C-alpha cells in the first residue's frame, strides 16, 4: 500500500530542514500530492525514498554508476529529445507546437536528420506482408509487436543505396503490420483513418497522437534499439529490438492497465467514489503522474489541445487530481482518445507502436554516428571467489587430453 508522508515526515526521512524540502519541490525533484481534507502537502513515500537514495549516491561514484539505469541518471549523450522544466522538445522544438500542425513523417525527417531529403517521396514501397484476416477484436501489445517483428524479418534489407529509404521502408512496414493492411505510401495518419473508419476530425486526432509519441528520450525500448545499433546491426534489427522491449507489460502494454482501471472505476457506484476509495487505500492509479514531469505530461497536454477529451475522461481526470494531485500521462490520453473515437480496445497500443518506431530509428542512426559499442559493466553482488564452492554433482567425468 502506498504511504503518504507529511512535510515533516518527508524532511525527517531525508534528514533535511523543511526549507530544503521545499527547495526540492520547487526544483521538480519531489512532487507533492493534493489530498482532500488534509492540512498541508503530502508526499509519496516511494518518491521520498528514491530521492534519498539519489542523495546518498552523490559521494559514492561506484554505487551511483551501478544505480544509474534504475534511477534515471544520464547515461548517453543524445541530440534528439530534451525533457526539461516539465516540457518535451524534439531537436529543440516544443512538442506542443509540433503537435498542432505536423505529421509523423515530418517528425521522422526532423529526428532522423534528413535535412532537405524526403525519404517518403522516393516512390519505393515495401512489399506487402502475407495477407491476414482483418479483425476488430482486442489485441495486446505482445501480439502487435510479434506481427511487426515477423513483417520486418520477412524482408530483405539493403541499406547500401539509401539509408533514408530503408528507414522509411521500416516505418511503413511497421504501420502496415499494425494496421494489417500492408505497406502504403499514404501518410500514416491517413492509413489509420482508412483502417479505423475515421472522418477528418478523427484523423486529425490520431495524427496528433502519433506525433506526441514519436520519441521520449532514452526510454527502455530506445535504449534497446541503440544497443542493437551499437553492435552494427541493421536498421530493421534495431527496430525489432525496440519492438521486443515494447511488448512488455511495463512499457508498451501499460495502456491495458489504464483500460482495466478505467473499467473498474466505471463499474462502481460512481466515478468519484471509486477514485476516492483507490486514493484512500494508497493505490497507484495507472495513467496518472509521470516521474519525469513534476506537473503535467506535456504529451498528454498537447494531445488534449488538439482533441478535447470527452466527458467521462475529463471527469476521471478531475477526480484523480482532486484526490491525489496527479495529472494524466500520455497513456491515459491515448486510452481516452481510443474510447472517445469509439475504436477497438488495443488501438492505443497500436498508435504508440507505430509512432515510437520513428524514435527507435532516430536513436539507431545517432548511435551509428557515435560508432561505439554500448557495453556497461555490472556491479557484482554475489559470493566472493574465496567463499564460492563448486555446485554439487552426482557424476564425475574424467576428460583425457
C-alpha positions in Angstrom: 0.0 0.0 0.0 1.3 3.4 -0.9 2.0 5.6 2.1 1.7 9.4 2.0 4.1 11.4 4.2 3.6 14.9 5.8 6.2 17.6 5.1 7.8 17.0 8.5 7.9 13.2 8.0 9.5 13.6 4.5 12.1 16.1 5.8 13.0 13.8 8.6 13.4 10.8 6.3 15.6 12.9 4.0 17.5 14.3 7.0 17.0 17.9 5.8 15.3 21.0 7.0 11.7 21.9 5.8 13.2 24.8 3.8 15.4 22.3 1.9 12.4 20.0 1.3 10.5 22.9 -0.3 13.5 23.7 -2.4 13.5 20.1 -3.7 9.8 20.7 -4.6 10.5 24.0 -6.4 13.3 22.3 -8.5 10.9 19.5 -9.5 12.8 16.8 -7.6 9.8 15.9 -5.5 6.1 16.1 -6.4 3.6 17.0 -3.7 0.3 15.1 -3.7 -3.0 17.0 -3.1 -5.4 15.3 -0.7 -8.9 16.3 0.3 -9.4 17.1 4.0 -5.7 17.1 4.8 -3.8 20.1 6.2 -0.6 20.7 4.3 1.0 18.8 1.4 1.6 15.1 1.3 4.4 13.3 -0.4 4.6 9.7 -1.8 6.9 7.6 0.4 8.4 5.8 -2.5 9.4 9.1 -4.2 10.9 10.4 -1.0 12.9 7.2 -0.6 14.1 7.4 -4.2 15.3 11.0 -3.7 17.0 9.9 -0.5 18.9 7.2 -2.4 20.0 9.7 -5.1 21.3 12.0 -2.4 23.2 9.1 -0.7 25.0 8.2 -4.0 26.3 11.8 -4.5 29.6 10.9 -2.8 29.8 7.3 -3.9 30.6 7.3 -7.6 30.7 3.5 -7.9 27.3 2.9 -6.3 25.9 5.8 -8.3 27.1 4.2 -11.5 25.5 0.9 -10.5 22.2 2.6 -9.9 22.3 4.9 -13.0 19.9 2.9 -15.2 17.4 2.4 -12.4 17.3 5.9 -11.1 17.3 7.7 -14.4 20.7 9.4 -14.3 22.0 10.4 -17.8 23.9 7.5 -19.4 24.2 8.5 -23.0 24.6 11.8 -25.0 21.8 12.5 -27.5 20.6 15.5 -29.5 17.1 14.0 -30.2 14.7 14.7 -27.3 15.0 17.0 -24.4 12.9 16.8 -21.2 13.4 20.0 -19.3 11.3 22.1 -16.9 8.2 19.9 -17.5 8.4 20.2 -21.3 9.4 17.9 -24.1 11.3 19.0 -27.2 12.2 17.3 -30.4 15.6 18.8 -31.5 14.7 22.0 -29.7 11.1 22.3 -31.0 8.4 22.2 -28.3 6.1 19.2 -28.6 3.1 21.4 -28.2 3.9 23.4 -31.3 4.7 20.3 -33.4 1.5 18.5 -32.4 -0.7 21.3 -33.8 0.4 21.1 -37.4 2.9 18.3 -38.2 2.6 14.8 -39.4 4.5 11.8 -38.2 6.6 11.8 -41.4 7.6 15.4 -40.7 8.8 14.4 -37.2 10.7 11.5 -38.7 12.6 13.8 -41.1 13.4 16.1 -38.1 14.6 13.3 -35.8 16.4 11.4 -38.5 18.3 14.5 -39.6 17.3 14.1 -43.3 17.6 17.9 -43.8 16.4 18.5 -47.4 16.0 14.8 -48.3 12.4 13.4 -48.1 12.7 9.6 -48.0 8.9 9.3 -48.1 8.7 10.7 -51.6 11.1 8.1 -53.0 8.4 6.1 -54.6 9.8 2.9 -53.2 7.1 1.0 -51.4 7.8 -2.0 -49.2 6.5 -5.4 -50.1 3.2 -6.5 -48.6 3.4 -8.9 -45.7 1.5 -12.2 -46.0 -2.3 -11.5 -46.1 -4.1 -11.8 -42.8 -7.7 -11.6 -41.9 -8.7 -8.2 -40.6 -10.2 -8.1 -37.2 -11.6 -5.5 -34.8 -11.1 -7.7 -31.8 -8.8 -6.7 -28.9 -5.1 -7.2 -29.3 -2.4 -6.7 -26.6 1.0 -5.2 -27.3 2.8 -8.5 -27.4 0.6 -9.7 -30.3 1.0 -6.4 -32.1 4.8 -6.5 -31.7 5.1 -10.1 -32.8 3.3 -9.3 -36.0 5.5 -6.3 -36.7 8.7 -8.3 -36.0 7.5 -11.0 -38.4 6.9 -8.5 -41.1 10.3 -6.9 -40.7 12.2 -10.2 -40.5 10.5 -11.5 -43.7 12.0 -8.7 -45.8 15.4 -8.5 -47.4 17.2 -5.3 -46.4 19.8 -3.4 -48.4 20.9 0.0 -46.9 23.8 0.5 -49.4 21.8 2.6 -51.8 20.0 4.9 -49.3 19.7 4.6 -45.6 16.9 7.1 -45.6 14.8 4.9 -47.8 15.5 1.9 -45.6 14.3 3.9 -42.6 11.1 5.0 -44.4 10.5 1.4 -45.5 10.9 0.1 -42.0 8.4 2.6 -40.7 5.8 1.9 -43.4 6.2 -1.9 -42.8 5.5 -1.5 -39.1 2.5 0.7 -39.8 1.2 -1.8 -42.4 1.7 -4.7 -40.0 0.0 -2.9 -37.1 -3.0 -1.9 -39.3 -3.0 -5.3 -41.1 -3.3 -3.6 -44.4 0.2 -4.0 -45.9 2.7 -1.2 -46.6 1.4 2.0 -48.2 2.8 5.3 -49.4 -0.1 7.3 -48.0 0.5 9.5 -44.9 0.4 7.2 -41.8 -2.4 9.2 -40.1 -4.4 8.7 -43.3 -3.7 5.0 -43.3 -5.0 4.8 -39.7 -8.1 6.8 -40.6 -8.9 4.4 -43.5 -8.2 1.3 -41.4 -10.4 2.5 -38.5 -13.1 4.2 -40.5 -12.4 7.8 -39.1 -13.6 11.1 -40.5 -11.3 14.1 -40.9 -11.7 15.1 -37.3 -10.8 11.6 -36.1 -7.8 11.5 -38.4 -6.6 14.8 -37.0 -6.8 13.5 -33.5 -4.8 10.4 -34.4 -2.2 12.5 -36.2 -1.6 14.4 -33.0 -1.4 11.2 -31.0 1.2 9.8 -33.4 3.3 13.0 -33.2 3.5 13.2 -29.4 4.5 9.6 -29.0 7.4 9.6 -31.6 10.2 9.8 -29.1 10.7 10.2 -25.4 14.4 10.4 -24.7 16.2 7.3 -23.6 13.3 5.1 -22.7 13.8 1.3 -22.4 12.9 0.5 -26.0 15.0 3.3 -27.4 17.9 2.1 -25.3 17.4 -1.4 -26.5 17.4 -0.2 -30.1 20.6 1.7 -29.5 22.3 -1.3 -28.0 21.5 -3.3 -31.2 22.7 -0.5 -33.4 25.9 -0.2 -31.5 26.7 -3.8 -32.4 26.5 -2.9 -36.1 23.0 -4.5 -36.6 20.8 -3.5 -39.5 18.2 -0.8 -39.2 15.4 -3.5 -39.2 17.2 -5.4 -36.5 17.3 -2.2 -34.3 13.6 -1.7 -34.8 12.9 -5.4 -34.0 14.9 -4.9 -30.8 12.8 -1.9 -29.9 9.6 -3.8 -30.6 10.7 -6.7 -28.4 11.2 -4.2 -25.5 7.9 -2.5 -26.3 6.0 -5.8 -26.0 6.4 -5.8 -22.2 3.5 -5.0 -19.9 5.5 -2.3 -18.1 6.2 -0.4 -21.3 4.0 -0.7 -24.4 1.5 -2.8 -22.6 0.9 -0.2 -20.0 -2.2 1.2 -21.8 -4.0 -2.0 -21.0 -3.5 -1.4 -17.3 -5.1 2.0 -17.8 -8.0 0.4 -19.7 -8.5 -2.1 -16.9 -8.5 0.6 -14.2 -10.9 2.7 -16.2 -13.3 -0.3 -16.4 -13.0 -0.8 -12.7 -13.8 2.8 -12.0 -16.8 2.9 -14.3 -18.2 -0.4 -13.0 -18.5 1.1 -9.5 -21.4 3.1 -7.9 -19.8 6.3 -9.1 -16.6 7.6 -10.6 -16.0 9.9 -7.6 -16.4 7.2 -5.0 -14.3 4.7 -6.9 -11.4 7.1 -7.3 -11.7 8.3 -3.7 -11.6 4.7 -2.5 -8.4 3.9 -4.5 -6.8 7.1 -3.2 -7.6 6.3 0.4 -6.2 2.8 0.0 -3.0 4.4 -1.4 -3.3 2.5 -4.7 -1.4 3.7 -7.7 -3.8 4.8 -10.5 -2.3 3.9 -13.9 -2.2 6.7 -16.4 -1.6 9.4 -13.8 1.7 11.0 -12.7 5.0 10.6 -14.6 8.3 10.5 -12.7 10.0 12.7 -15.4 7.4 15.5 -15.1 6.7 17.4 -11.8 3.4 18.6 -13.2 1.5 17.7 -16.4 2.8 15.3 -19.0 3.3 17.7 -22.0 2.5 14.9 -24.5 -1.0 14.4 -23.0 -1.5 18.2 -22.7 -0.5 18.7 -26.4 -2.9 15.9 -27.4 -5.8 17.4 -25.4 -5.1 20.7 -27.1 -5.9 19.2 -30.5 -8.6 16.8 -29.2 -10.8 17.8 -26.3 -11.4 14.8 -24.0 -14.9 13.6 -23.7 -17.0 13.9 -20.6 -16.1 10.6 -18.9 -12.3 11.1 -19.5 -12.4 14.7 -18.1 -14.5 13.5 -15.1 -11.9 10.8 -14.2 -9.0 13.2 -14.7 -10.7 15.8 -12.4 -11.5 13.3 -9.7 -8.0 11.8 -9.7 -6.4 15.3 -9.4 -8.8 16.2 -6.6 -7.9 13.2 -4.6 -4.2 12.7 -5.4 -3.0 15.8 -7.1 -1.8 13.7 -10.1 -2.3 14.7 -13.7 -2.9 12.4 -16.7 0.0 11.0 -18.7 0.1 10.1 -22.4 -1.1 6.6 -21.5 -4.3 7.9 -20.2 -4.5 10.4 -23.1 -4.3 7.6 -25.7 -6.9 5.4 -24.0 -9.2 8.4 -23.7 -8.7 9.1 -27.4 -9.4 5.5 -28.2 -12.6 5.5 -26.2 -13.7 8.9 -27.4 -13.4 7.9 -31.0 -15.1 4.5 -30.4 -12.1 2.5 -31.6 -11.4 -1.2 -30.7 -9.6 -1.9 -27.5 -5.9 -2.1 -28.2 -5.8 0.9 -30.5 -3.9 3.0 -28.0 -1.1 0.5 -28.1 -1.2 0.5 -31.9 -0.8 4.2 -32.1 2.1 4.0 -29.7 3.9 1.3 -31.6 3.7 3.0 -35.0 4.8 6.3 -33.6 7.7 5.1 -31.4 9.2 3.3 -34.5 10.3 6.8 -35.6 12.2 7.3 -32.4 13.9 3.9 -32.5 15.2 4.6 -36.0 16.4 8.1 -34.9 18.3 6.6 -31.9 19.8 3.8 -34.1 21.0 6.4 -36.6 22.5 8.5 -33.9 24.2 5.6 -32.3 25.8 4.6 -35.6 27.4 8.1 -35.7 28.8 7.6 -32.3 30.5 4.4 -33.5 31.0 2.9 -30.1 29.7 -0.4 -28.6 27.4 0.1 -25.6 28.8 -2.2 -23.0 28.1 -1.2 -19.4 29.8 -3.0 -16.5 27.8 -4.8 -13.8 28.3 -4.3 -10.0 28.9 -7.8 -8.7 27.0 -8.6 -5.5 27.4 -12.4 -5.4 29.7 -14.6 -3.4 33.4 -13.6 -3.4 35.8 -16.0 -5.1 37.4 -17.3 -1.9 34.0 -18.3 -0.4 32.4 -19.7 -3.5 32.2 -23.5 -3.8 31.6 -25.6 -7.0 28.0 -26.9 -7.3 27.4 -30.5 -6.1 27.2 -33.1 -8.8 26.4 -36.8 -8.8 28.5 -37.6 -11.9 32.3 -37.3 -12.0 33.7 -37.1 -15.5 37.4 -37.6 -16.3 38.5 -35.9 -19.6 41.7 -37.1 -21.3 43.7 -34.7 -23.4 
